[in-house]
């Protein structure tokens, strides 16, 4: 079976695929051109997708040989799952292995924004570190405040656990379904979406993104949030309207924002958010640790090997394909 990988992945994944004696095509010494990717996809039976390639009906129509898709990510909003299922194509992802790393970045952004770290680093680098000023760009402390989690799954749980342990924060959350483990272990409280945005001192997004949630956090939502609220998004940039977020920050509707994902992505260097003292933007590094990326390579490779062996993918987001 021919397996095509469009970008480089950690060696652990390559070793697993090679051990399974699959016909492996991947960029060893250089990146593939767009034309080369299209050529390899024409003959591939399994596609290990690294990045945000849009896999929809048009894609699957153009590459009819593809019988399995393994994503090098936990999110799968770039894949039309219904269309893949219709064509009996299993789609695998990489859950759990990046939960700690991604929650670490959310926790990092929260602290950087709360103490205006970017602003202060630039002050040192630009030579504007002057005499003591008791009122200049003060930060805020997080102790005992309320953390609102939008999407309390694995990553959200890790974030909540960190905030509760470090700052004694109260945890409230909004999910499609209640999380009994979080309520038991973290004393988390399930609330409505309106209660979440109105009661939280910090809102951190960790939900799986779906198109119906596009620009969910917009002007209307930001105006309902506390004026001291910090907005953190490490999930998908599509959740927030970036223009509305900028206006909320410069008009003091909310206190600050920390982003590891942007809308659109990548963010342009001229984006005015980058100039604000109360904003911090990172280039989507949530899973960028050796441990997390190795884990993602392992899980994505294991999904492919399972399919090639006639077995169910261990991390399949559309398991119904096996019952069709």
ABEGO torsion letter per residue (X at the ends): XBBBBABBBBAAAAAAAAAAGBBBBBBAABBBBAAAAAAAAAABABBBBBEABBBBAAAAAABAABABBBBBBABAAABBAAAAAAAGBBBBBBBGAAAAAAAAAAAAAAAAAAAGAAAAAAAAAAGABBBBBAABGBBBBABGBBBBBBGBBAAAAAAAAAAAAAAGBBBBBBBABBBAAAAAAAGBBBBBAAAAAAABABBBBABBBBAAABGABBAAAAAABBAABBBBBABBAAABBAAAAAAAAAAGABABBBBABBOBOBBBAABAAAABAABBBBBGAAABBAAAAAAAAAAAAAAAAAAAAGBBBABBABAAAAAX
